[in-house]
Amino acid sequence: MFSKGDKVSVLDEAMNGVVLSVKDNQVTIETEDGFVMTFFVNELIKIHVTSNLMDSIKRVNVSELSKEKEIPKPRSFVKEKKSKHEIPAPEFDLHIEKLVPNKRGMSNYDILTLQTETAKRHIEFAIRNRIPKIVFIHGVGEGVLKSELDFLLGRYDNIAFAEANYQKYGQGATEVFIKQSAM
């Protein structure tokens, strides 16, 4: 269907290019801006260079294009369902790059201490202000920070915690639930 040197247009993008290679059902093109990109065969149409616009329109199989537009593309994510009045939980990133402008000169102990102290401050703040849920983003890594965070959270009686939503955070976050006591 496509061969090297063909001029093509991307169906759902305002982008044109020249075919560099075709392998199975994937076509690698160089765009007019000079970027090399790969698309599936069904995402491209061949452009016939003619002086008459109507000639090029006639060569494109219109029914095939409209049929392709009708097929819904599968979604690449699942949207989390929320109630209308639910306020999203505050998220706190404990990566050292987010906490200090420069970590140079800090030992691993200093870094871990700063991260756990930051987490403790946020937990105490949430308890004082009756915030029901917070999320700590700790990353995956070797699991040292996650272990320290689990130990810290385990010292509180009014706190439950679990891994945060995998679809949203992956494996690198912990969701903290603060049980509110009646005043």
C-alpha positions, 0 to 999 in steps of 0.5 A: 500500500505504501512505499518509500518516497510516498507523500502521506498525510496523517488522518487525525493530525494536521501533518504531512510527510514522506515515507521513509520505511514500511515494516508490517503495518507500521510506516515511518515518515519524516514530517515536513518539519523534519521529525521522524515519526511512526504510524500505523497504516490505517492512520495515514493516507497517500497524497497524490501530488497533482495540480488539480485538487479534484483529481486527488480527492477522487483517488482517495477512497471516501467510504474507507475513510468515513468507515475508519472515522466511525470506529471508536478508538479504545481509550488508553486510560480509565477515568476515576469516578468521583462524586460532584462534591468530592474534593481531591486529596492533597498530594505531597511529592516526597522526592528530594528534588521537590523538597530542596533546590539542590541536594548536593552535599546531603548524605542519604541519611540527611535526605531520608530524614528531611523526607520523613520530617516533611511527611510528618509535618503534613500528617500533623497538619492534616490531623489538626485541620481535619483533612480526611485523606492525603496522598504521599508520592514516594516513588518506587526506587529501592523502597527505603522511603516507602518503608520509613513512611509505613513505619511513621504512619503505623505509629498513629492510632487514628490513621489507616493507609494503603497504596494509592490508586495504581492507575493514577500514581503507579506503585509509587504512592501511599494514600493516608486516611485520617479517622476523624474523632468526634469533638 
